[in-house]
């Protein structure tokens, strides 16, 4: 079987999962947030780099996604703007071809604007700390 790359086909799409947590320091999720920040920046660069080849690249910056893992880690009520995985996926696929970043959900769009454009970095980190303080990743490693 012959494998044909997206560049050879001159069309395709790549979706990288990012997160609102990657927009600023996120206490209790620092390593997770750093990887999500990386995905957003990678998507922006690849979006421009791959455009001449007919390939779209998109970073989906989601808020809390109601997955089994999130539900296990969550000790309090779900974060504001929490969405079902199917909703996030649908919005991301619909956004292909429209730019390098999508923020899924109206509440998350407002939150991202406030966290990155209105609040100081210190204040944004404090807000994230309040929203991530109820998470416990200990359920994954005992």
N, CA, C and O atoms as a GROMACS GRO file, in nm:
protein
  568
    1UNK      N    1   0.084  -0.118   0.000
    1UNK     CA    2   0.000   0.000   0.000
    1UNK      C    3   0.089   0.125   0.000
    1UNK      O    4   0.182   0.135   0.079
    2UNK      N    5   0.060   0.218  -0.088
    2UNK     CA    6   0.136   0.342  -0.098
    2UNK      C    7   0.076   0.447  -0.006
    2UNK      O    8  -0.046   0.469  -0.007
    3UNK      N    9   0.160   0.513   0.072
    3UNK     CA   10   0.116   0.619   0.161
    3UNK      C   11   0.138   0.754   0.091
    3UNK      O   12   0.245   0.780   0.037
    4UNK      N   13   0.036   0.837   0.093
    4UNK     CA   14   0.043   0.969   0.032
    4UNK      C   15   0.030   1.073   0.144
    4UNK      O   16  -0.063   1.067   0.224
    5UNK      N   17   0.123   1.166   0.149
    5UNK     CA   18   0.121   1.268   0.254
    5UNK      C   19   0.019   1.377   0.222
    5UNK      O   20  -0.027   1.390   0.108
    6UNK      N   21  -0.015   1.453   0.323
    6UNK     CA   22  -0.106   1.566   0.303
    6UNK      C   23  -0.047   1.665   0.203
    6UNK      O   24  -0.119   1.722   0.121
    7UNK      N   25   0.085   1.686   0.209
    7UNK     CA   26   0.150   1.780   0.117
    7UNK      C   27   0.138   1.727  -0.026
    7UNK      O   28   0.112   1.804  -0.118
    8UNK      N   29   0.158   1.597  -0.046
    8UNK     CA   30   0.144   1.540  -0.181
    8UNK      C   31   0.000   1.553  -0.231
    8UNK      O   32  -0.022   1.577  -0.350
    9UNK      N   33  -0.096   1.538  -0.142
    9UNK     CA   34  -0.237   1.552  -0.180
    9UNK      C   35  -0.277   1.698  -0.201
    9UNK      O   36  -0.377   1.728  -0.266
   10UNK      N   37  -0.197   1.788  -0.144
   10UNK     CA   38  -0.224   1.932  -0.149
   10UNK      C   39  -0.358   1.969  -0.084
   10UNK      O   40  -0.426   2.062  -0.126
   11UNK      N   41  -0.392   1.892   0.019
   11UNK     CA   42  -0.514   1.923   0.095
   11UNK      C   43  -0.513   1.844   0.224
   11UNK      O   44  -0.452   1.737   0.233
   12UNK      N   45  -0.582   1.896   0.323
   12UNK     CA   46  -0.594   1.826   0.449
   12UNK      C   47  -0.611   1.922   0.564
   12UNK      O   48  -0.609   2.044   0.546
   13UNK      N   49  -0.627   1.868   0.680
   13UNK     CA   50  -0.644   1.948   0.800
   13UNK      C   51  -0.583   1.878   0.920
   13UNK      O   52  -0.585   1.756   0.930
   14UNK      N   53  -0.530   1.959   1.010
   14UNK     CA   54  -0.471   1.910   1.134
   14UNK      C   55  -0.532   1.990   1.248
   14UNK      O   56  -0.531   2.114   1.244
   15UNK      N   57  -0.585   1.922   1.349
   15UNK     CA   58  -0.640   1.989   1.466
   15UNK      C   59  -0.555   1.949   1.587
   15UNK      O   60  -0.541   1.831   1.618
   16UNK      N   61  -0.499   2.048   1.653
   16UNK     CA   62  -0.423   2.027   1.776
   16UNK      C   63  -0.509   2.074   1.893
   16UNK      O   64  -0.568   2.182   1.888
   17UNK      N   65  -0.516   1.994   1.997
   17UNK     CA   66  -0.595   2.034   2.114
   17UNK      C   67  -0.511   2.121   2.206
   17UNK      O   68  -0.405   2.081   2.254
   18UNK      N   69  -0.561   2.239   2.228
   18UNK     CA   70  -0.503   2.331   2.324
   18UNK      C   71  -0.603   2.347   2.437
   18UNK      O   72  -0.690   2.262   2.455
   19UNK      N   73  -0.591   2.452   2.514
   19UNK     CA   74  -0.680   2.471   2.628
   19UNK      C   75  -0.674   2.615   2.674
   19UNK      O   76  -0.574   2.684   2.653
   20UNK      N   77  -0.780   2.661   2.735
   20UNK     CA   78  -0.778   2.793   2.797
   20UNK      C   79  -0.672   2.796   2.907
   20UNK      O   80  -0.619   2.903   2.940
   21UNK      N   81  -0.642   2.682   2.965
   21UNK     CA   82  -0.540   2.674   3.069
   21UNK      C   83  -0.403   2.715   3.016
   21UNK      O   84  -0.316   2.752   3.095
   22UNK      N   85  -0.381   2.708   2.885
   22UNK     CA   86  -0.253   2.742   2.827
   22UNK      C   87  -0.233   2.891   2.802
   22UNK      O   88  -0.128   2.930   2.750
   23UNK      N   89  -0.328   2.974   2.838
   23UNK     CA   90  -0.316   3.117   2.814
   23UNK      C   91  -0.242   3.193   2.922
   23UNK      O   92  -0.204   3.308   2.902
   24UNK      N   93  -0.219   3.130   3.035
   24UNK     CA   94  -0.151   3.191   3.148
   24UNK      C   95  -0.112   3.078   3.243
   24UNK      O   96  -0.150   2.963   3.223
   25UNK      N   97  -0.036   3.110   3.344
   25UNK     CA   98  -0.002   3.010   3.444
   25UNK      C   99  -0.130   2.953   3.504
   25UNK      O  100  -0.223   3.028   3.536
   26UNK      N  101  -0.135   2.823   3.520
   26UNK     CA  102  -0.253   2.757   3.573
   26UNK      C  103  -0.214   2.667   3.690
   26UNK      O  104  -0.172   2.553   3.670
   27UNK      N  105  -0.226   2.720   3.812
   27UNK     CA  106  -0.190   2.641   3.930
   27UNK      C  107  -0.265   2.507   3.932
   27UNK      O  108  -0.381   2.498   3.891
   28UNK      N  109  -0.199   2.406   3.981
   28UNK     CA  110  -0.251   2.270   3.991
   28UNK      C  111  -0.248   2.197   3.856
   28UNK      O  112  -0.271   2.077   3.850
   29UNK      N  113  -0.220   2.270   3.747
   29UNK     CA  114  -0.216   2.212   3.613
   29UNK      C  115  -0.097   2.267   3.534
   29UNK      O  116  -0.104   2.275   3.411
   30UNK      N  117   0.009   2.303   3.601
   30UNK     CA  118   0.118   2.377   3.536
   30UNK      C  119   0.176   2.304   3.415
   30UNK      O  120   0.191   2.366   3.309
   31UNK      N  121   0.209   2.178   3.427
   31UNK     CA  122   0.267   2.105   3.314
   31UNK      C  123   0.165   2.089   3.201
   31UNK      O  124   0.199   2.104   3.084
   32UNK      N  125   0.041   2.058   3.237
   32UNK     CA  126  -0.067   2.045   3.139
   32UNK      C  127  -0.083   2.177   3.063
   32UNK      O  128  -0.089   2.178   2.940
   33UNK      N  129  -0.090   2.287   3.137
   33UNK     CA  130  -0.110   2.418   3.074
   33UNK      C  131   0.005   2.453   2.980
   33UNK      O  132  -0.016   2.510   2.874
   34UNK      N  133   0.127   2.419   3.020
   34UNK     CA  134   0.243   2.448   2.935
   34UNK      C  135   0.235   2.373   2.803
   34UNK      O  136   0.267   2.429   2.698
   35UNK      N  137   0.192   2.246   2.806
   35UNK     CA  138   0.181   2.170   2.680
   35UNK      C  139   0.071   2.227   2.592
   35UNK      O  140   0.082   2.225   2.470
   36UNK      N  141  -0.035   2.276   2.652
   36UNK     CA  142  -0.146   2.333   2.574
   36UNK      C  143  -0.106   2.467   2.514
   36UNK      O  144  -0.150   2.500   2.404
   37UNK      N  145  -0.025   2.543   2.584
   37UNK     CA  146   0.028   2.667   2.528
   37UNK      C  147   0.117   2.635   2.407
   37UNK      O  148   0.110   2.702   2.305
   38UNK      N  149   0.201   2.533   2.421
   38UNK     CA  150   0.286   2.489   2.311
   38UNK      C  151   0.202   2.453   2.189
   38UNK      O  152   0.235   2.493   2.077
   39UNK      N  153   0.094   2.378   2.208
   39UNK     CA  154   0.009   2.338   2.094
   39UNK      C  155  -0.049   2.458   2.022
   39UNK      O  156  -0.056   2.459   1.899
   40UNK      N  157  -0.091   2.560   2.095
   40UNK     CA  158  -0.148   2.679   2.032
   40UNK      C  159  -0.043   2.752   1.947
   40UNK      O  160  -0.071   2.791   1.834
   41UNK      N  161   0.076   2.769   2.002
   41UNK     CA  162   0.182   2.838   1.928
   41UNK      C  163   0.228   2.755   1.808
   41UNK      O  164   0.254   2.810   1.701
   42UNK      N  165   0.238   2.624   1.826
   42UNK     CA  166   0.274   2.535   1.716
   42UNK      C  167   0.170   2.545   1.604
   42UNK      O  168   0.206   2.555   1.486
   43UNK      N  169   0.044   2.543   1.640
   43UNK     CA  170  -0.062   2.552   1.539
   43UNK      C  171  -0.056   2.683   1.462
   43UNK      O  172  -0.074   2.684   1.340
   44UNK      N  173  -0.030   2.793   1.531
   44UNK     CA  174  -0.021   2.922   1.462
   44UNK      C  175   0.091   2.922   1.359
   44UNK      O  176   0.072   2.968   1.246
   45UNK      N  177   0.207   2.871   1.397
   45UNK     CA  178   0.319   2.866   1.303
   45UNK      C  179   0.293   2.773   1.186
   45UNK      O  180   0.318   2.807   1.071
   46UNK      N  181   0.243   2.653   1.218
   46UNK     CA  182   0.215   2.556   1.111
   46UNK      C  183   0.102   2.602   1.020
   46UNK      O  184   0.103   2.573   0.900
   47UNK      N  185   0.006   2.675   1.074
   47UNK     CA  186  -0.107   2.726   0.995
   47UNK      C  187  -0.053   2.810   0.878
   47UNK      O  188  -0.096   2.792   0.764
   48UNK      N  189   0.040   2.900   0.907
   48UNK     CA  190   0.097   2.984   0.802
   48UNK      C  191   0.190   2.905   0.711
   48UNK      O  192   0.191   2.924   0.590
   49UNK      N  193   0.269   2.816   0.771
   49UNK     CA  194   0.366   2.737   0.696
   49UNK      C  195   0.300   2.638   0.599
   49UNK      O  196   0.349   2.618   0.489
   50UNK      N  197   0.190   2.580   0.639
   50UNK     CA  198   0.125   2.476   0.559
   50UNK      C  199   0.020   2.531   0.463
   50UNK      O  200  -0.023   2.460   0.372
   51UNK      N  201  -0.021   2.655   0.482
   51UNK     CA  202  -0.126   2.715   0.398
   51UNK      C  203  -0.097   2.704   0.248
   51UNK      O  204  -0.187   2.669   0.172
   52UNK      N  205   0.028   2.733   0.202
   52UNK     CA  206   0.056   2.721   0.059
   52UNK      C  207   0.041   2.578   0.004
   52UNK      O  208   0.030   2.558  -0.117
   53UNK      N  209   0.042   2.481   0.093
   53UNK     CA  210   0.030   2.340   0.053
   53UNK      C  211  -0.115   2.291   0.060
   53UNK      O  212  -0.142   2.173   0.038
   54UNK      N  213  -0.208   2.382   0.089
   54UNK     CA  214  -0.349   2.343   0.096
   54UNK      C  215  -0.388   2.271   0.224
   54UNK      O  216  -0.493   2.207   0.230
   55UNK      N  217  -0.304   2.282   0.325
   55UNK     CA  218  -0.331   2.213   0.451
   55UNK      C  219  -0.365   2.316   0.558
   55UNK      O  220  -0.291   2.412   0.579
   56UNK      N  221  -0.478   2.296   0.624
   56UNK     CA  222  -0.518   2.386   0.731
   56UNK      C  223  -0.477   2.327   0.865
   56UNK      O  224  -0.489   2.207   0.888
   57UNK      N  225  -0.429   2.413   0.952
   57UNK     CA  226  -0.390   2.373   1.087
   57UNK      C  227  -0.468   2.460   1.184
   57UNK      O  228  -0.480   2.581   1.165
   58UNK      N  229  -0.520   2.398   1.288
   58UNK     CA  230  -0.607   2.467   1.384
   58UNK      C  231  -0.574   2.420   1.524
   58UNK      O  232  -0.557   2.301   1.548
   59UNK      N  233  -0.566   2.514   1.618
   59UNK     CA  234  -0.559   2.480   1.760
   59UNK      C  235  -0.697   2.505   1.819
   59UNK      O  236  -0.751   2.615   1.807
   60UNK      N  237  -0.752   2.406   1.881
   60UNK     CA  238  -0.880   2.417   1.949
   60UNK      C  239  -0.852   2.445   2.096
   60UNK      O  240  -0.806   2.357   2.169
   61UNK      N  241  -0.880   2.567   2.139
   61UNK     CA  242  -0.859   2.606   2.279
   61UNK      C  243  -0.991   2.588   2.352
   61UNK      O  244  -1.079   2.673   2.349
   62UNK      N  245  -1.002   2.476   2.416
   62UNK     CA  246  -1.125   2.442   2.487
   62UNK      C  247  -1.111   2.479   2.634
   62UNK      O  248  -1.002   2.492   2.688
   63UNK      N  249  -1.226   2.496   2.696
   63UNK     CA  250  -1.229   2.505   2.842
   63UNK      C  251  -1.239   2.363   2.894
   63UNK      O  252  -1.188   2.270   2.832
   64UNK      N  253  -1.305   2.348   3.005
   64UNK     CA  254  -1.321   2.214   3.062
   64UNK      C  255  -1.409   2.130   2.970
   64UNK      O  256  -1.516   2.174   2.927
   65UNK      N  257  -1.363   2.010   2.940
   65UNK     CA  258  -1.439   1.916   2.858
   65UNK      C  259  -1.484   1.802   2.948
   65UNK      O  260  -1.404   1.741   3.019
   66UNK      N  261  -1.612   1.774   2.944
   66UNK     CA  262  -1.672   1.674   3.033
   66UNK      C  263  -1.640   1.533   2.986
   66UNK      O  264  -1.724   1.465   2.926
   67UNK      N  265  -1.517   1.490   3.014
   67UNK     CA  266  -1.471   1.356   2.978
   67UNK      C  267  -1.467   1.271   3.105
   67UNK      O  268  -1.475   1.324   3.216
   68UNK      N  269  -1.454   1.140   3.091
   68UNK     CA  270  -1.442   1.057   3.211
   68UNK      C  271  -1.323   1.097   3.299
   68UNK      O  272  -1.334   1.097   3.422
   69UNK      N  273  -1.210   1.130   3.238
   69UNK     CA  274  -1.093   1.173   3.315
   69UNK      C  275  -1.119   1.301   3.392
   69UNK      O  276  -1.082   1.312   3.508
   70UNK      N  277  -1.183   1.398   3.328
   70UNK     CA  278  -1.216   1.524   3.395
   70UNK      C  279  -1.312   1.496   3.512
   70UNK      O  280  -1.295   1.550   3.621
   71UNK      N  281  -1.410   1.412   3.488
   71UNK     CA  282  -1.506   1.381   3.593
   71UNK      C  283  -1.439   1.313   3.712
   71UNK      O  284  -1.477   1.339   3.826
   72UNK      N  285  -1.339   1.227   3.688
   72UNK     CA  286  -1.265   1.163   3.797
   72UNK      C  287  -1.181   1.264   3.875
   72UNK      O  288  -1.172   1.257   3.998
   73UNK      N  289  -1.121   1.359   3.804
   73UNK     CA  290  -1.032   1.456   3.866
   73UNK      C  291  -1.108   1.567   3.937
   73UNK      O  292  -1.053   1.630   4.028
   74UNK      N  293  -1.229   1.593   3.898
   74UNK     CA  294  -1.307   1.705   3.949
   74UNK      C  295  -1.363   1.674   4.088
   74UNK      O  296  -1.436   1.576   4.105
   75UNK      N  297  -1.329   1.757   4.187
   75UNK     CA  298  -1.381   1.738   4.322
   75UNK      C  299  -1.499   1.830   4.351
   75UNK      O  300  -1.576   1.804   4.443
   76UNK      N  301  -1.514   1.934   4.273
   76UNK     CA  302  -1.624   2.029   4.293
   76UNK      C  303  -1.709   2.030   4.166
   76UNK      O  304  -1.693   1.945   4.078
   77UNK      N  305  -1.799   2.126   4.156
   77UNK     CA  306  -1.883   2.135   4.036
   77UNK      C  307  -1.797   2.168   3.914
   77UNK      O  308  -1.690   2.226   3.928
   78UNK      N  309  -1.843   2.132   3.796
   78UNK     CA  310  -1.766   2.160   3.674
   78UNK      C  311  -1.739   2.309   3.657
   78UNK      O  312  -1.815   2.394   3.703
   79UNK      N  313  -1.629   2.339   3.591
   79UNK     CA  314  -1.589   2.477   3.566
   79UNK      C  315  -1.691   2.548   3.478
   79UNK      O  316  -1.762   2.484   3.401
   80UNK      N  317  -1.699   2.682   3.490
   80UNK     CA  318  -1.789   2.757   3.401
   80UNK      C  319  -1.753   2.730   3.255
   80UNK      O  320  -1.635   2.724   3.220
   81UNK      N  321  -1.853   2.715   3.171
   81UNK     CA  322  -1.830   2.693   3.029
   81UNK      C  323  -1.795   2.550   2.992
   81UNK      O  324  -1.759   2.523   2.878
   82UNK      N  325  -1.806   2.456   3.088
   82UNK     CA  326  -1.776   2.316   3.058
   82UNK      C  327  -1.863   2.268   2.942
   82UNK      O  328  -1.981   2.303   2.932
   83UNK      N  329  -1.804   2.187   2.855
   83UNK     CA  330  -1.874   2.141   2.735
   83UNK      C  331  -1.855   1.991   2.716
   83UNK      O  332  -1.760   1.932   2.767
   84UNK      N  333  -1.947   1.932   2.644
   84UNK     CA  334  -1.934   1.792   2.604
   84UNK      C  335  -1.828   1.782   2.495
   84UNK      O  336  -1.811   1.874   2.414
   85UNK      N  337  -1.756   1.671   2.493
   85UNK     CA  338  -1.650   1.650   2.394
   85UNK      C  339  -1.703   1.661   2.251
   85UNK      O  340  -1.636   1.716   2.164
   86UNK      N  341  -1.824   1.609   2.228
   86UNK     CA  342  -1.881   1.613   2.093
   86UNK      C  343  -1.906   1.757   2.046
   86UNK      O  344  -1.891   1.786   1.928
   87UNK      N  345  -1.944   1.846   2.138
   87UNK     CA  346  -1.965   1.987   2.102
   87UNK      C  347  -1.833   2.053   2.063
   87UNK      O  348  -1.826   2.127   1.966
   88UNK      N  349  -1.729   2.025   2.140
   88UNK     CA  350  -1.597   2.083   2.112
   88UNK      C  351  -1.546   2.034   1.977
   88UNK      O  352  -1.497   2.113   1.897
   89UNK      N  353  -1.559   1.905   1.951
   89UNK     CA  354  -1.513   1.848   1.824
   89UNK      C  355  -1.590   1.908   1.706
   89UNK      O  356  -1.530   1.942   1.604
   90UNK      N  357  -1.720   1.921   1.720
   90UNK     CA  358  -1.802   1.978   1.613
   90UNK      C  359  -1.759   2.122   1.582
   90UNK      O  360  -1.746   2.159   1.466
   91UNK      N  361  -1.738   2.203   1.686
   91UNK     CA  362  -1.696   2.341   1.664
   91UNK      C  363  -1.558   2.348   1.600
   91UNK      O  364  -1.534   2.433   1.514
   92UNK      N  365  -1.468   2.261   1.642
   92UNK     CA  366  -1.332   2.261   1.584
   92UNK      C  367  -1.336   2.225   1.436
   92UNK      O  368  -1.274   2.293   1.354
   93UNK      N  369  -1.408   2.122   1.402
   93UNK     CA  370  -1.415   2.081   1.261
   93UNK      C  371  -1.481   2.189   1.176
   93UNK      O  372  -1.441   2.212   1.062
   94UNK      N  373  -1.582   2.256   1.230
   94UNK     CA  374  -1.650   2.364   1.158
   94UNK      C  375  -1.555   2.484   1.137
   94UNK      O  376  -1.571   2.559   1.041
   95UNK      N  377  -1.458   2.501   1.227
   95UNK     CA  378  -1.367   2.615   1.220
   95UNK      C  379  -1.249   2.593   1.126
   95UNK      O  380  -1.177   2.688   1.095
   96UNK      N  381  -1.228   2.471   1.080
   96UNK     CA  382  -1.117   2.447   0.986
   96UNK      C  383  -1.130   2.541   0.866
   96UNK      O  384  -1.239   2.556   0.810
   97UNK      N  385  -1.021   2.603   0.829
   97UNK     CA  386  -1.020   2.695   0.716
   97UNK      C  387  -1.049   2.839   0.755
   97UNK      O  388  -1.052   2.926   0.668
   98UNK      N  389  -1.070   2.865   0.882
   98UNK     CA  390  -1.107   3.001   0.926
   98UNK      C  391  -1.002   3.070   1.010
   98UNK      O  392  -1.025   3.180   1.059
   99UNK      N  393  -0.888   3.008   1.028
   99UNK     CA  394  -0.782   3.070   1.108
   99UNK      C  395  -0.716   2.968   1.198
   99UNK      O  396  -0.761   2.854   1.207
  100UNK      N  397  -0.610   3.009   1.264
  100UNK     CA  398  -0.530   2.912   1.339
  100UNK      C  399  -0.582   2.875   1.478
  100UNK      O  400  -0.537   2.776   1.536
  101UNK      N  401  -0.676   2.952   1.532
  101UNK     CA  402  -0.722   2.927   1.670
  101UNK      C  403  -0.874   2.933   1.675
  101UNK      O  404  -0.936   3.019   1.613
  102UNK      N  405  -0.933   2.842   1.750
  102UNK     CA  406  -1.075   2.852   1.784
  102UNK      C  407  -1.088   2.839   1.935
  102UNK      O  408  -1.022   2.756   1.998
  103UNK      N  409  -1.172   2.922   1.992
  103UNK     CA  410  -1.210   2.910   2.133
  103UNK      C  411  -1.349   2.850   2.131
  103UNK      O  412  -1.442   2.912   2.079
  104UNK      N  413  -1.365   2.731   2.186
  104UNK     CA  414  -1.496   2.665   2.182
  104UNK      C  415  -1.586   2.718   2.292
  104UNK      O  416  -1.546   2.729   2.408
  105UNK      N  417  -1.710   2.750   2.255
  105UNK     CA  418  -1.811   2.793   2.351
  105UNK      C  419  -1.810   2.941   2.381
  105UNK      O  420  -1.703   3.002   2.393
  106UNK      N  421  -1.929   2.999   2.392
  106UNK     CA  422  -1.942   3.143   2.417
  106UNK      C  423  -1.883   3.184   2.552
  106UNK      O  424  -1.813   3.285   2.561
  107UNK      N  425  -1.910   3.107   2.656
  107UNK     CA  426  -1.857   3.140   2.789
  107UNK      C  427  -1.704   3.137   2.786
  107UNK      O  428  -1.639   3.222   2.846
  108UNK      N  429  -1.648   3.040   2.715
  108UNK     CA  430  -1.503   3.030   2.705
  108UNK      C  431  -1.443   3.144   2.625
  108UNK      O  432  -1.333   3.190   2.656
  109UNK      N  433  -1.512   3.192   2.523
  109UNK     CA  434  -1.464   3.307   2.446
  109UNK      C  435  -1.456   3.430   2.536
  109UNK      O  436  -1.358   3.504   2.532
  110UNK      N  437  -1.559   3.451   2.615
  110UNK     CA  438  -1.560   3.565   2.708
  110UNK      C  439  -1.449   3.548   2.812
  110UNK      O  440  -1.377   3.642   2.843
  111UNK      N  441  -1.437   3.426   2.865
  111UNK     CA  442  -1.333   3.400   2.964
  111UNK      C  443  -1.194   3.425   2.909
  111UNK      O  444  -1.112   3.487   2.976
  112UNK      N  445  -1.168   3.379   2.789
  112UNK     CA  446  -1.036   3.400   2.727
  112UNK      C  447  -1.009   3.548   2.709
  112UNK      O  448  -0.898   3.595   2.736
  113UNK      N  449  -1.110   3.624   2.665
  113UNK     CA  450  -1.093   3.769   2.647
  113UNK      C  451  -1.058   3.835   2.780
  113UNK      O  452  -0.965   3.916   2.787
  114UNK      N  453  -1.132   3.802   2.884
  114UNK     CA  454  -1.108   3.862   3.015
  114UNK      C  455  -0.970   3.823   3.068
  114UNK      O  456  -0.896   3.908   3.117
  115UNK      N  457  -0.936   3.694   3.058
  115UNK     CA  458  -0.808   3.646   3.111
  115UNK      C  459  -0.688   3.703   3.038
  115UNK      O  460  -0.584   3.726   3.099
  116UNK      N  461  -0.700   3.726   2.906
  116UNK     CA  462  -0.583   3.769   2.829
  116UNK      C  463  -0.582   3.917   2.793
  116UNK      O  464  -0.476   3.972   2.762
  117UNK      N  465  -0.697   3.984   2.797
  117UNK     CA  466  -0.703   4.124   2.752
  117UNK      C  467  -0.744   4.223   2.861
  117UNK      O  468  -0.712   4.342   2.852
  118UNK      N  469  -0.813   4.176   2.962
  118UNK     CA  470  -0.865   4.267   3.064
  118UNK      C  471  -0.783   4.260   3.192
  118UNK      O  472  -0.739   4.363   3.244
  119UNK      N  473  -0.763   4.140   3.243
  119UNK     CA  474  -0.693   4.121   3.370
  119UNK      C  475  -0.541   4.126   3.353
  119UNK      O  476  -0.488   4.098   3.245
  120UNK      N  477  -0.473   4.162   3.460
  120UNK     CA  478  -0.327   4.151   3.463
  120UNK      C  479  -0.292   4.003   3.466
  120UNK      O  480  -0.378   3.919   3.495
  121UNK      N  481  -0.166   3.970   3.437
  121UNK     CA  482  -0.123   3.829   3.442
  121UNK      C  483  -0.143   3.772   3.582
  121UNK      O  484  -0.190   3.659   3.597
  122UNK      N  485  -0.109   3.850   3.686
  122UNK     CA  486  -0.126   3.803   3.824
  122UNK      C  487  -0.272   3.774   3.854
  122UNK      O  488  -0.304   3.672   3.915
  123UNK      N  489  -0.361   3.862   3.810
  123UNK     CA  490  -0.504   3.841   3.835
  123UNK      C  491  -0.555   3.720   3.757
  123UNK      O  492  -0.638   3.644   3.809
  124UNK      N  493  -0.508   3.701   3.634
  124UNK     CA  494  -0.551   3.586   3.553
  124UNK      C  495  -0.507   3.456   3.618
  124UNK      O  496  -0.582   3.358   3.618
  125UNK      N  497  -0.386   3.455   3.672
  125UNK     CA  498  -0.336   3.335   3.741
  125UNK      C  499  -0.422   3.307   3.865
  125UNK      O  500  -0.453   3.191   3.894
  126UNK      N  501  -0.459   3.411   3.936
  126UNK     CA  502  -0.544   3.394   4.055
  126UNK      C  503  -0.681   3.338   4.017
  126UNK      O  504  -0.733   3.251   4.088
  127UNK      N  505  -0.738   3.385   3.908
  127UNK     CA  506  -0.867   3.333   3.861
  127UNK      C  507  -0.853   3.185   3.826
  127UNK      O  508  -0.937   3.104   3.864
  128UNK      N  509  -0.747   3.152   3.753
  128UNK     CA  510  -0.726   3.012   3.717
  128UNK      C  511  -0.708   2.926   3.841
  128UNK      O  512  -0.756   2.812   3.845
  129UNK      N  513  -0.640   2.977   3.940
  129UNK     CA  514  -0.618   2.901   4.063
  129UNK      C  515  -0.750   2.867   4.131
  129UNK      O  516  -0.769   2.756   4.182
  130UNK      N  517  -0.842   2.963   4.131
  130UNK     CA  518  -0.974   2.937   4.191
  130UNK      C  519  -1.050   2.831   4.112
  130UNK      O  520  -1.126   2.753   4.170
  131UNK      N  521  -1.032   2.828   3.981
  131UNK     CA  522  -1.106   2.734   3.897
  131UNK      C  523  -1.038   2.599   3.883
  131UNK      O  524  -1.103   2.502   3.842
  132UNK      N  525  -0.910   2.590   3.916
  132UNK     CA  526  -0.841   2.461   3.904
  132UNK      C  527  -0.810   2.401   4.040
  132UNK      O  528  -0.763   2.288   4.048
  133UNK      N  529  -0.836   2.475   4.147
  133UNK     CA  530  -0.805   2.428   4.282
  133UNK      C  531  -0.883   2.305   4.322
  133UNK      O  532  -0.837   2.230   4.409
  134UNK      N  533  -1.000   2.281   4.262
  134UNK     CA  534  -1.079   2.165   4.295
  134UNK      C  535  -1.038   2.038   4.221
  134UNK      O  536  -1.091   1.930   4.247
  135UNK      N  537  -0.942   2.052   4.129
  135UNK     CA  538  -0.897   1.935   4.054
  135UNK      C  539  -0.795   1.857   4.134
  135UNK      O  540  -0.711   1.916   4.202
  136UNK      N  541  -0.802   1.728   4.127
  136UNK     CA  542  -0.703   1.644   4.192
  136UNK      C  543  -0.660   1.537   4.092
  136UNK      O  544  -0.739   1.451   4.054
  137UNK      N  545  -0.534   1.544   4.052
  137UNK     CA  546  -0.483   1.446   3.957
  137UNK      C  547  -0.431   1.323   4.029
  137UNK      O  548  -0.381   1.230   3.966
  138UNK      N  549  -0.443   1.321   4.162
  138UNK     CA  550  -0.396   1.204   4.237
  138UNK      C  551  -0.472   1.077   4.201
  138UNK      O  552  -0.422   0.967   4.222
  139UNK      N  553  -0.593   1.091   4.148
  139UNK     CA  554  -0.669   0.972   4.110
  139UNK      C  555  -0.600   0.896   3.997
  139UNK      O  556  -0.631   0.779   3.974
  140UNK      N  557  -0.506   0.961   3.927
  140UNK     CA  558  -0.438   0.894   3.817
  140UNK      C  559  -0.311   0.822   3.863
  140UNK      O  560  -0.265   0.729   3.796
  141UNK      N  561  -0.254   0.864   3.976
  141UNK     CA  562  -0.132   0.798   4.020
  141UNK      C  563  -0.136   0.757   4.168
  141UNK      O  564  -0.032   0.736   4.230
  142UNK      N  565  -0.256   0.747   4.222
  142UNK     CA  566  -0.273   0.692   4.356
  142UNK      C  567  -0.247   0.793   4.460
  142UNK      O  568  -0.257   0.763   4.579
   0.00000   0.00000   0.00000
